[in-house]
Amino acid sequence: MTSIEKRLQASSGKRVILFSNMLHHDGINVTVRRGGKHADLRQGQEVLLADLHGESAQVAVIICVARLPFHAVPEAVLPHEHDPGCRTKEGLFYEMKRVYDGFLGTEEVTIVFYYIKESPE
């Protein structure tokens, strides 16, 4: 857990998911993460979404999570990807390699489905 995650979690009481691109849309959103760090999130759990500096934050509600190899990420989830540049398999792979040094298409990922609840006051 980064120092930003620790600080935000301590002040909000919620799990934190950090984003390099804080674009989210109405309705269902998806973020794909390397490994299983977020695999224990549960349906209905409120989390705090924040940028890498911890300055911009939104509360979201977890719909569900799925853990599988990257190459098995279904095309049907990509239109819900929060980052418009990741709404194709090629775009998502490019971003995964950019964000996660040495990322391989055979690695396990966690898909987090969520919707935006509110902005914290």
C-alpha positions as CSV (number, residue, x, y, z in Angstrom):
1,M,0.0,0.0,0.0
2,T,1.4,3.4,-1.0
3,S,1.6,6.3,1.4
4,I,-1.2,8.0,-0.5
5,E,-3.4,5.0,-0.2
6,K,-2.7,4.8,3.6
7,R,-3.5,8.5,4.1
8,L,-6.7,8.4,2.1
9,Q,-7.8,5.1,3.7
10,A,-7.1,6.5,7.2
11,S,-9.1,9.7,6.5
12,S,-12.1,8.1,4.7
13,G,-12.3,4.7,6.3
14,K,-12.6,3.2,2.8
15,R,-10.4,1.1,0.6
16,V,-8.6,3.1,-2.0
17,I,-8.1,2.4,-5.7
18,L,-5.6,4.7,-7.4
19,F,-5.9,5.8,-11.0
20,S,-3.5,7.5,-13.4
21,N,-6.5,8.5,-15.4
22,M,-9.5,9.6,-13.3
23,L,-12.1,9.4,-16.1
24,H,-15.2,7.6,-15.1
25,H,-18.6,7.5,-16.9
26,D,-22.2,7.1,-15.7
27,G,-23.3,3.6,-15.2
28,I,-21.0,0.6,-15.0
29,N,-17.3,1.2,-15.0
30,V,-14.5,-1.4,-15.2
31,T,-10.8,-1.2,-14.2
32,V,-8.4,-4.0,-14.9
33,R,-5.5,-4.4,-12.4
34,R,-2.4,-6.5,-12.4
35,G,-2.5,-9.5,-10.0
36,G,-4.9,-10.0,-7.1
37,K,-4.5,-6.9,-4.9
38,H,-8.1,-6.0,-5.4
39,A,-9.6,-9.5,-5.8
40,D,-11.0,-9.4,-2.2
41,L,-13.3,-6.4,-2.9
42,R,-16.9,-7.4,-2.3
43,Q,-20.2,-6.6,-3.9
44,G,-21.7,-3.4,-2.3
45,Q,-18.4,-2.3,-0.7
46,E,-17.8,1.4,-1.0
47,V,-14.3,2.4,-2.1
48,L,-12.5,5.6,-2.7
49,L,-11.2,6.2,-6.2
50,A,-8.3,8.7,-6.3
51,D,-5.7,10.0,-8.6
52,L,-2.0,9.2,-8.1
53,H,-1.6,12.4,-6.0
54,G,-4.6,11.8,-3.8
55,E,-6.1,15.1,-4.8
56,S,-9.2,14.1,-6.7
57,A,-11.4,11.5,-5.2
58,Q,-14.8,9.9,-5.8
59,V,-16.8,7.3,-3.9
60,A,-17.7,4.2,-5.8
61,V,-19.6,1.0,-5.1
62,I,-18.3,-2.4,-6.1
63,I,-20.6,-4.4,-8.3
64,C,-18.3,-7.5,-8.6
65,V,-14.7,-8.6,-9.3
66,A,-13.3,-11.3,-11.5
67,R,-9.8,-12.7,-11.6
68,L,-8.4,-14.3,-14.7
69,P,-5.5,-14.3,-17.1
70,F,-5.2,-11.1,-19.1
71,H,-5.6,-12.9,-22.5
72,A,-9.0,-14.2,-21.2
73,V,-10.5,-10.7,-20.5
74,P,-13.8,-10.8,-22.4
75,E,-14.3,-8.3,-25.1
76,A,-17.8,-7.7,-23.7
77,V,-16.4,-5.9,-20.6
78,L,-14.2,-3.4,-22.6
79,P,-16.9,-0.9,-23.5
80,H,-17.3,-0.4,-19.7
81,E,-13.6,0.4,-19.2
82,H,-13.3,3.7,-17.4
83,D,-10.4,4.8,-19.6
84,P,-11.5,5.4,-23.3
85,G,-8.0,4.4,-24.5
86,C,-8.5,0.9,-23.0
87,R,-11.8,0.0,-24.7
88,T,-10.0,-2.3,-27.1
89,K,-7.8,-5.3,-26.2
90,E,-4.8,-3.6,-27.9
91,G,-5.4,-0.3,-26.0
92,L,-5.8,-2.1,-22.7
93,F,-2.7,-4.1,-23.2
94,Y,-0.7,-1.0,-24.2
95,E,-1.9,0.8,-21.0
96,M,-1.2,-2.2,-18.8
97,K,2.4,-2.3,-20.1
98,R,2.7,1.4,-19.5
99,V,1.4,1.3,-16.0
100,Y,2.9,-2.0,-14.9
101,D,6.6,-2.4,-15.8
102,G,7.2,-5.7,-17.5
103,F,3.5,-6.6,-17.8
104,L,2.9,-9.8,-19.9
105,G,-0.4,-10.8,-21.6
106,T,-0.3,-14.1,-19.8
107,E,-0.4,-12.6,-16.3
108,E,-3.4,-12.8,-14.0
109,V,-5.5,-9.7,-13.6
110,T,-8.4,-8.6,-11.5
111,I,-11.3,-6.9,-13.3
112,V,-13.2,-4.6,-10.9
113,F,-16.7,-3.6,-11.9
114,Y,-18.1,-0.5,-10.1
115,Y,-20.3,2.6,-10.3
116,I,-19.7,6.1,-9.1
117,K,-21.8,6.9,-6.0
118,E,-20.9,10.5,-5.0
119,S,-18.1,12.9,-4.6
120,P,-16.9,13.2,-1.0
121,E,-17.8,16.4,0.8
